[in-house]
Each structure stands twice: as C-alpha cells, then as structure tokens.
Amino acid sequence: MISVILPTFNETSSGYLGPIMSRLARLPQAEILVIDGGSTDGTVEIVAGHGVEVLSLPGSSRAARLNLGIEQSQGEMLLLHHPRSVIEPDDIELMRTLSGADQLIWGGFTHQFDFDHPLLRFTSWYSNHIRCDRSGIVYLDHCVFLSRAIKQSGIKIPDIDIFEDTELSKLLLGFGRPVRLAAKARTSAIRFRRNGIWRQAVLNQLMKIAYHLQLSPDRLNRLYERGLHLNKE
C-alpha cells in the first residue's frame, strides 16, 4: 500500500486541490492522509467532498503536518505530496516497482512547471539535474517518496517554516542517493505569475543565500510569503 501525505493550508486559490484529490481518489490500495493547518477558505470541504477525512493541526508548520502524516501512515511506501503539484495516478503507481518496504529507498518525481517560460524551464532543469541528481536535494514540489524502512528509523523533519524539504533531504541522504522517477510532478507557477517571473527568481536565490547564512527560518518565511500566504501565515 502507498500512503499519500498531503499537507494543506488555505489551498483553494491555486486551483490545484480539486485536481489532486480527484487523481488520488483513483489510486488503488492507497491510504490518503490530509493534514490541515487550520484552513478557513473551503480547503477542508473540498477534501471531505472526495470522501477523505482531514486531520486538523491548527497553526502548524508544513513540517509539523508532514511529520504527523508520516507518524500516522501505514503504507510500504510514503509519498509526501506537495499541495500545488499534480501527479497522474499511473505515475504514482510506479513507486510500487521500486523496492520492498524493508529497503532504504527515497527520491522524487521529475519537476515541471504548469506555465511555459524559458526561465521556468531552466529552473526545472536545474532542480532535476543539478539539485536532485548531483546534490541529492529534492524539494517538496517534486513530491518526495520514502520507504517504510526509512520511516521506521525514526526520521523526523525539523519543525521550521521554510527549507524543511532541504533539511529532510540532508537527513535522507544518510540512507543513500535519491531516485528520480522520469514521471512528472507538474507544479503550479503561482508564485512566479503573481510576483513576476524574474522578481521571484531573484527572491528565490536570495532566500537560498540567507538559508546558507543560517538566518532565522521564521523571518525568511515571512519574506517569502509576503502577499501570498501559500504555506503558512
């Protein structure tokens, strides 16, 4: 069984939640765990409309929501599903071919934005071939998967507001290199489209510099979320 862990918080504005839930509903032998951070925009109602119960964790970081989902999961393979990325059900099924639950394996899908622009194509290429394949860092919008054996090691995502996926990847590298499936995780370019593609690209690089300088994750997240509030207010 595959356990899909979907952390949500006020997701209706992106328009992705409904399509995600529709695809997850077509997965055979899957456990769907939606952990919500206290949405007030109809997110919970959309999830419930697909027959999935929501676990509520008000005021939580995305890392805390993911940790709760990991803790509650029963599957042989776990999929940490980004709330603004779409994967086709047949592609999620590819996870079943990777290994048994007792093997230490993790990775992600191939990143692709839902909006075509040369800079966004380059960003996806870099994220796939440099960040993931060479550096072993898999951002959550790739949709990260891991085996039950890794879960049972007691792995826990640091409870920070931003770059929690980078910190998770650093922990997972202790179990081996990531596997990148060729199947696509098609990700919303909402930040780029609302903030401006070049402006958002510059902001992303500044955020990475600030992260490596070990500036406060809370402060970084407030800057990153300014005017959007896509992760956590």
N, C-alpha and C positions, 0 to 999 in steps of 0.2 A: 504493500500500500504506500502511496505517496501522500505525505502531509503537506498541504499548502498553507503557509502562514502569511496572512495579508494584514499589515499594519495600516490603519486608516485614521484620518483626521480631516474632517470637512473636505471631502473629495469630490463633491458634485460639480464644482466649477470647471474641472478639467474635462468632464465628459467621458472619462475612462472607466469609472467604476462599474457602470452597467455592462459594457462590453467584456470587462474582465470577469464579472460574475457569471455572465452567460456562457463564457468559454469554460470556466471552472465547473459549471453545472454539467457539462458534457464529459467530464473526466470519469472513467470507470474506476472503481476501487480507490477512491481518494477521500481524504479527510480534509475538510476546509475549515481553517481556523482564522476568523477575522477578529482582530483585537483593535478596538477603537479608543482613541484618546479623549473622547468627550465631544463628539461632533454635534453641531446644532443646525446643520444645513440639509438634513434629509439623508445623509450617508447611511445611517443605521437602517432607515426604512428601505433603501434600495437593496441593501444586503439581505434584510429579512424577506423582501419580496422574492428572493431567489431561494427561499427555504433554508437559509443559513443563520444559525444563532450567532449573535455578536457577544464577545467577551468585552466588558467595559473596563477601561483603566483610565479614568479621567485625569487630565493634567500630566499625563506621562510623556516621556520622550519616545521617539520611534524605537530607540534601542530597547527601552523597557518593554514596549509592546512586542517586539520580536522575541525578547527573552521569555516572556510569558508564553508565547506561541510555541517556542522550542520546548519549553518545560512541559506543556500540555500535550504535545504531539505524540502519536503512536506509530507513525509510519516507518518503513525501512529507509526511505529517502525523504528528506525535508527540503521544501522549496520556499525560500524567503522571497516572496513576490512583491515587487515594488507596486505601489498603488497607481502609478501612471505609466506602467509598461504592460503591453499585451503580448501573450504567447499563445499560439494556437494549441489546442488540446493534444493533437497528434505529436507536436514537438515536445510538450511536457512529458508525454509517454516515453520519449527517448531516454529519460532518466532511468527507466526500469532496466535498460540494457547495459548500464554502466558497471554495476557490481552487485554483490550481495550486501546485505545490511551490516555484515561483520567486517567489511573492508573500509579502510580510511580513504575516502574519496570526496572531493568537493570541486566546485567550479561555478560556471555561469554560462548564460547564453550569449550569442553574438549581438552586440548593441547596434541599433539602427534608430535614427530619429524618424518621427512621423511627418517631418517637413523637410523638403529638399532645398539645400543651400550648400555651396562649396565649403564653407567653414564648418557646417554641421557634419558634412560627410567626412571631413578631416578629423573632427572631434571624435566621431565614432571609430574611424580607422585607428586613431591613436589609442583610444580606450580599449579596443580589441587587441591590437597587435603589439603595442608598447606597454601600456599599463598592465593589461591582463597577462599576455603571453610572456613578456620579458620580465616585468617587475613582480608579477604574481598578485597584483591588487585588483580585486573585482568589485566594482561599485554595485550598489544595490539595484540600480536600474538595468543591470544585466540579468537580474533575478538570480540570486545565489542559491546553489543547492549543496547539501552535505548529507553524508550517510549517517545512519543511526549510531554507528560505532563512534563517530566523532561527537555526536550529541552526548553519548554515554560517558565520554571522557570528562564531562562536566564543563564544557566550554560555555562561556558567558560573555556577551557583548558588553563592553564598557558603557555605562549609562551616561552618555554625552549627547548633546543636541545636534552635532554635525560631525562628519567624518567618522561616524560609528562603523560604516562599512569598511573604511580603510583599516581601522583598528581590528575589526573582525578578520579581515584578510591576513593581517600580520599574525594573528593567532592561528588561523587555519594553515598558514604556510608551515607551521610546525608539524603538520601531518602530511606534507607533500605539496607538489605544484598543482595549481588549479587546472581542471579540464574545461576547455571552452568548446561547447557544442556549436556546430555551424548554424543551427536553427536560430531564428531571430527573436530577440526581445525588442519589440517596436515601442519606442519610448516617446512620450509627449515632449514637444519642444516648447511647452508653455512659458517657461522662464525666458527663453530667448525671444519668443514672439512678443511677450509683454514688455520686456525690458529693452529690447533691441538686441540683435544677434551679436554685434561687435561689443557692445557695452557689457552684455552678460559674459561673453568670452573673457574679457579683461577682468571682470569681477571674479570669475572662477579661478584665474591664475593668481590673483591677489589673495584669494582665500587659501589656496594651496601654500603660498609663501607664509601666510600668517599661521597656518597649521604647523608647518615645519619649524616656525619660530616659537611654537608652543604657547600661542596666545589663547585666552580663555575661549573654550568652545561655545559657551553661552553667549558671549559677546559676538563671536563670529557668526553664530546662527541668527542673531538679531539683525546683523548687517545683511546676511544672505537672504533673509526672508522679508526684508523691508518692502512693504507694499504688496506682498503676495501671500504670505502666511500659508504656504503649501505643506509645510512639515509640522510646525508647532508654534503657536503664538508665544 
